[in-house]
Amino acid sequence: MDNNISQENIVNLIKNIQIIVGDIHKAGCLAVDLNELNILVDYTWEQPFFIDVDSFQTSHFPATAIMESIIDRKANGNWTTKKTFGMV
């Protein structure tokens, strides 16, 4: 229990991250560069805040950044298709 972070805090944080990512996708956005450096956490250790959202992509706005260590070189910058956004 380092830093007074409990297993319950961690479970709730992960659930909240999943909810937010689901909401992002429902809004027609794709979080291309979602990684541990792009999420801040509040004092409760349960509320995530997403930063560096220039790495999010919509059907009209391409992602402009992605962390080198997670890039998929086979994607060639095509992180999604119109079908993913329900536009086909």
N, C-alpha and C positions, 0 to 999 in steps of 0.2 A: 504494500500500500504506500509506495513512494509518493510524495507530494499530496498526500491525502486523497488520492484517486482510487475509488473503489471499483470493483468489478461491475457494480450496478451503474456507476457513472459511465464506464466504457460501453456497456451494452446500450444505454440510453443515447450516448453520443453516436454510436454506429447506426441505431435506428433513426435518429434525426438526420444523419447524413443521407441515409437511404431515402427518406421522405423528400428531402430537398432535391436530390438527384432525380427522383421520380417526377417532382413538380417541374423541374427544368426541362425534362424530356417531354412532358405533357404540353409544355408551352412551345414546343417546336424548336427547342435549343438542344445542342449537344455539347457536353462538357468534355472537350478534346484533351485538355491537359490537367485533369483532376489528379492531384497528388497531395501528399502530406504537407508540402510547403505552401499550398494554396488554400488551406483551411485553418482559420484561427478558432480558438475555443474560449468561451466566457469563463467567469470565475467559478461557475457550478461544474465545469468540466463536461457539460452535456449539450450546450447550445453552440453549434458550429456557425461560423461566418465565412462565406466563400469570398476569396480575393483573387486578383489576377484573372478577371473574367474576360480579358481580351483573348483568352484561349477558348472561349465558348464560340460555338458556330451556329448560325441559323441558315435558312435556305437563301438568304440575301446577304449574309455577312460571313465571310470565311474566317476561320480561326487564324490568328496572326502569330501565335506563339505555342511552342510545345517543348517540354523538357527533353533534352537530348537523350537522357537515359531511358525514356519510355516511348520514343518515337517508333512508329511502325514504318519502316522504309518501303515496305510493299504497298502501303496505302497511297503513296505519291501525293499526299495532301488531300486525298479524297476520303474524308473521315466518315462520310455518310452519303446516302443517296436521297433523291426526292421522295422515294418510296418510304424511307424512314420517317420523313416528316409528314406522311399522309397526303402527299401532293400528286400522286399518280392516279 
